[in-house]
Amino acid sequence: VEHWRDVHGPLVMELPGLRRYVQNHPVLEAYGVRGMSHDGWAELWFDDLGSLQAAVASPQWAEVRKDSAMLF
């Protein structure tokens, strides 16, 4: 969670055309209640498909993908 919040999040925030970014973190106490299928998810919002495509083609996206390999 710390890496996602403090390292990965700031990288994502540099994506061109990003309108909104939301990280949905787990409730850590819930891990003891039952097994969980994932430990959170993120939402990336763009105004349109063209904005998303431009972000994916950017050097910033390459940095996000590189860091994603460590997280995911």
C-alpha positions as CSV (number, residue, x, y, z in Angstrom):
1,V,0.0,0.0,0.0
2,E,2.8,2.4,0.8
3,H,4.6,1.9,-2.5
4,W,1.3,2.1,-4.4
5,R,0.4,5.3,-2.6
6,D,3.8,7.0,-2.3
7,V,5.6,5.9,-5.5
8,H,3.2,4.5,-8.1
9,G,0.5,7.1,-7.5
10,P,2.7,10.1,-8.2
11,L,3.9,8.4,-11.4
12,V,0.3,7.9,-12.6
13,M,-0.5,11.5,-11.7
14,E,2.1,12.6,-14.4
15,L,0.2,11.0,-17.2
16,P,-0.8,13.5,-19.9
17,G,-4.6,14.0,-20.2
18,L,-5.4,12.2,-16.9
19,R,-8.6,13.8,-15.6
20,R,-9.0,11.8,-12.3
21,Y,-7.1,9.1,-10.5
22,V,-8.5,7.1,-7.6
23,Q,-6.7,4.4,-5.6
24,N,-9.0,2.0,-3.8
25,H,-7.0,0.5,-0.9
26,P,-7.9,-2.7,1.0
27,V,-9.3,-2.7,4.5
28,L,-6.3,-4.6,6.0
29,E,-8.3,-5.9,8.9
30,A,-10.6,-7.8,6.5
31,Y,-7.7,-10.1,5.4
32,G,-8.3,-12.1,8.6
33,V,-12.0,-12.5,8.0
34,R,-11.8,-14.3,4.6
35,G,-9.4,-14.7,1.7
36,M,-9.3,-11.8,-0.7
37,S,-9.0,-12.0,-4.4
38,H,-7.1,-8.7,-4.8
39,D,-5.5,-6.0,-2.6
40,G,-7.1,-2.9,-4.2
41,W,-7.8,-1.3,-7.6
42,A,-7.3,1.9,-9.3
43,E,-9.5,4.1,-11.6
44,L,-7.9,6.2,-14.3
45,W,-10.3,8.8,-15.9
46,F,-9.8,10.4,-19.3
47,D,-12.0,12.8,-21.2
48,D,-12.1,10.5,-24.2
49,L,-10.5,7.6,-26.0
50,G,-8.0,9.9,-27.7
51,S,-6.8,11.2,-24.4
52,L,-6.3,7.6,-23.1
53,Q,-4.5,6.6,-26.3
54,A,-2.2,9.6,-26.0
55,A,-1.4,8.7,-22.4
56,V,-0.6,5.1,-23.4
57,A,1.8,6.3,-26.0
58,S,3.6,8.7,-23.6
59,P,7.0,8.1,-21.9
60,Q,5.1,8.6,-18.6
61,W,3.0,5.5,-19.4
62,A,6.2,3.5,-19.9
63,E,7.4,4.5,-16.4
64,V,4.0,3.6,-14.9
65,R,4.2,0.2,-16.7
66,K,7.7,-0.4,-15.4
67,D,6.7,0.3,-11.9
68,S,3.5,-1.8,-12.3
69,A,5.6,-4.9,-12.9
70,M,6.8,-4.6,-9.2
71,L,3.3,-4.0,-7.9
72,F,1.2,-6.3,-10.0
